Amino acid sequence: MTHKTDQNIAESSGYFCTLCDKVFKHEGHLNRHTSKHDGEYNFSANICPVCSKVFRWKQALTRHMSQHTGEYRFYCELCKKGFATKDHLNRHMSKHTGIFKFFCELCKKGFAQKYRCEDHHLKVHCGMRFYCNHCEKTFPSTDKLKSHQRKIHPED
């Protein structure tokens, strides 16, 4: 009898990065991921001309620009708030419906995204802050940390 290892499962059910062992469901996601190993990120070409936020991908910058222009592709029928992607609108809808996928184990607060639930637990119940490994600054959430790292440490 043989046992399946993580690598066996990854190779049979996804696309496997041979450089860092990450697994992707779609070949396009693997190709996008491997570009970071090849040094193909062109941060200077993906800077918002309004707020100077830096993006790895041109598509992300294009979505971001809707925040400044107020032109969105998707709108909430209940509150008229605009969103750049259908996925963002769908996550937003949980605020109106009260239907969440993830819940804090301690206080039962609901979240549309797993990482937001995890951040909440660490911040609220554990008093954790998120540290930048480049400059030692601390942030209350991974969102704030990632934003800081994109702006201040884009090459790292």
Secondary structure, 3 states (H helix, E strand, C coil): CCCCCHHHHHHHHCEECCCCCCEECCHHHHHHHHHHHHCCCCHHHCECCCCCCECCCHHHHHHHHHHHHCCCCEECCCCCCEECCHHHHHHHHHHHHCCCCEECCCCCCEECCHHHHHHHHHHHHHCCCEECCCCCCEECCHHHHHHHHHHHCCCC
